[in-house]
């Protein structure tokens, strides 16, 4: 089982390369805790999707720390679109999380999970996804995928808005639909998302995607087809729009090519969407270390 880490984001809201911002006194990043959790859940390979210009810094920090414990590969998210489609000259930001996944197409073999580099997901979700993909059987050409679903209230920050894929789950625990909401904020005892110029209430108990999915290798074929539809759609503004992973997963389910089991968890997310979030992350990880969930120094030699 491979863990793919989406680490090519520019961190525009955070104001820096947040993947490389230490959150412990040992210089560890959130990404270190994710890889540590994946290793003890049974994953044997990690692929980092990064920007080419960040390779040396990434390799010298995270890469060298984890290479003794797990196979490590690097791929680069480039500013490319399907053949015949021109990238706008003033486009700077990459084309989104689903587009990033295609960078793995030539190096991936077998099942994989995919996560964000700057999100802490909790310990159990790695094992939940691993076990499901090992036990689920594809049938009649329909692939079995899964995602970890979080309670919206466990994924909010008080420091601004967040992007979440709001999920509709059927009575059997499978994803019925997923809607990307790019601006969600706390709203009293509840939450609200921005729809045009209007804030719309949403329950904190809503199940949302935090970009923790697990797929078969064949999923990349659907992503490739979806990217072409995205890039050629008259509704797409190629100067700013992104092709999101939750949308790609939802489209594959709608097409009947796959089912996507929602593995619900009550684990609390935290991450560094904004600079003010770092204090909360540091304190939260310190509490987990003191409780014995993690050693004080993840990669210390025995």
Helices and strands as residue ranges (DSSP letters): E 2-6, G 18-20, H 30-41, E 45-50, G 52-54, H 55-58, I 59-63, H 64-66, E 71-76, H 97-101, G 102-104, E 112-116, E 119-120, H 124-135, E 143-151, G 152-154, E 162-169, E 175-187, E 190-195, E 198-202, E 207-215, H 219-232, H 245-254, E 258-265, E 270-271, G 275-277, H 278-290
